[in-house]
Amino acid sequence: MNVVETLEARYLPLLNQTAARLGEKHPTFKVTVGSGSVGGATTFQGHSVYLEAFRPDSADPEPNCLALEICVRDLPGTPMLCSLDVAWGGDGIPPTDGLDLLPVDVVFAPDVLRIIDGALPRLEDYFDRCLCDWETAYAQST
């Protein structure tokens, strides 16, 4: 099983649908979907599929971004699902905590897709709630 191809084929379309829905609901944010390698110059050697939101006109102390991430590591060896979360970017003051639904890394096997499938609705709902909290804490006009 090619882990990257599996993640992209299965989850990018779903994340794109979520991005369109959330972009309409939260017009002050730019909501995008992406996929790319991470840790290429390290032993991490991973890949991430993500949904990200930011405000083009944000200013301190507002957060710089929010991301829903599905990440695998150790692609040349035994691939591991290592992130299944909603997390704030490193800059600014987030109005709420992030959400991590993966307490330990899991070997990427077919049953991992069921773990991701089961977690995705909760992650998407939490991402939406974080955007609502962001809008409340750092109000902007549309």
N, C-alpha and C positions, 0 to 999 in steps of 0.2 A: 504494500500500500504506500503510495506516495503521499506523505502527510500534508505537504503544502498544497498539492492539487486537491486533495480531499477537503481541507479546510476552506480553500477558496471557492470550490464548486458548490459546497454545501452551505456556507455561511455568508459569503459576499452578497448573494441575491437577497437573503433575509435581512441583512444589515442595511442594504440599499432601500428596501421597503420601509424599514424603521426610520432611516434618515429622512426619507420623503415625508413620512407622517409627522415626525418630530419637527422638521423644518417648517411645516405649515402651522403646527401648534405653537411653536416658539420662534416667531419671525425675527427676533433680535439676535438670534444665533445663526452661525453658519455651521451646518451639520454635514459632515463628510464621512466617507467610508474609505478604508485603505487596507493595504496588505504589503508587508515588506519584511526583509530579513533584519534581524537584530543580533548584535554581538558577534559580528563577523570577524572582528580582530581579536576575539577572546575565545575561551573554551566553551562559552555559552552556545554559540552556533545555532540560533533559533530563528523563528518566524512568527510574526504577529498578524492577526486579522483584527481590525478594530473599527469602531464607530467613535467619532470624535466631534465635540462641539466647542466652539469658541465664539467670542464676540469681537468683531473687527475693531470696535471702538472702546474696548475695555481699558480701564486705567487702574493703577494701584489704588486700593488694596484688593481689587477684584481678581479672582483666579484667572489664569491664562487659558485653561482648557479643562475639559472633562472627557474621559475616554472609557469606553467599554472595550475590554481587550480579551481576546482568546490567544494565548501564546504557547508555543512549544519550544523546547530546547533540545540540544544534543542531537541535531538532525543527522550528523554522520554516524552516530553510534546508535543508542537505543532512545528514540524520540520519547520525550516526556511532555505531557500537558503540564505547564508550570504556572499559568495565569488564567483565571476565569473571574474577571472582576470589573468593577467600575471604580475608577480612581481619578483624582484631581491632578492637574499639572503641578509642577513644583513651585510656581510663582503665585503670589496672592494668598488671600485668606479664604479657604473654602467654607461655605455656609453649613455644610453637613459632612459627615464622615463618608469614606468610600465603603465599598462592599466587596469582600473577597469570599467567593464560594468554593475555593479549592484549598483546603487546609494543608494538603500535602501534594507533592508532585505525583502524577499518575502515568504509568507507561502507556504510550499511545497505541492502543489496540482498538478493534471495532467497538467494544463496549464503551470506550471513552466518548464516542459520538452520542451515546444515550445520556451520558453525564452532561455534555454540552447542551444537547437538545432540552434536557430537563431544566437546566439553569438559565437558558437564554430568556424565557419570558420574565423571570424574576429580575434578571440583569437589566432588561429593557425597561421594565416598570420602575426600577430604582434609578436608572439613568434619567428617565422622564421626571421623577420626583426631585432629583438633584437639580435639573434645569429649572423646575418650579421654585425650588429654594433659592437658587442663584438669582432668578428674576426678582424674588421678594427681597433678598438681601441687597441687591445692587440694581435697583430699578432703572430702566432706560425706556425712552419712548420709542415706538415703532415707526 
